[in-house]
């Protein structure tokens, strides 16, 4: 049975996934997509908002310790299970589990403090 994740941490996970999409869009030069209706190009401020959102999230993520950042990124970007996280970080399964839970909670508090949720 999966443990219940607090709502604030769910918002942090959603923000993490949005940041990954934004970062990939910026990296691939796809910040100015065409809208479906009439193929009008998005306004520049929408592209700027994507950049600002990605930079703000990176600032929040950088406040976490490196092992917690790694646990979050490996879990939500790569999609690896906790046993692979434990192997990659050279720690026990239980420590990887605790590391991931702590990272989610700290990221949620940081995002809330920076008013990014």
C-alpha positions, 0 to 999 in steps of 0.5 A: 500500500502506498503511503499517503502524500500530503497535499503540499508535497503533491503540489511540489511534485507537480511543480517538479514535473512542470519544471522538467517539461519547461527545462526540456522545452527551453533546452530544445528551443521550443519556448515559442510554440504555435497555438492550435487555434489558427496557429498564432504564435504565442506572445513573448511574455508566455515564453518569458514566463516559462523561463522565469518559472524554470529559473525560480524552480531551479533556485528552490531546488538548489536549496536542497542538499545534493543527495536529496536533489539527486533522489528527486531527479532520479525518481521524477525525471528518470522514473527509477524505483527506490531500489535503483535510487539506493543503488545509484546513491550507494545507500540502503533502500530505507535511507533512499526512501527517507531521503526522497520523503525528506526531499519532497517535504523540504522542496514543498516548504521551500516552494511555499516560502518562495510563493511558487506553489 
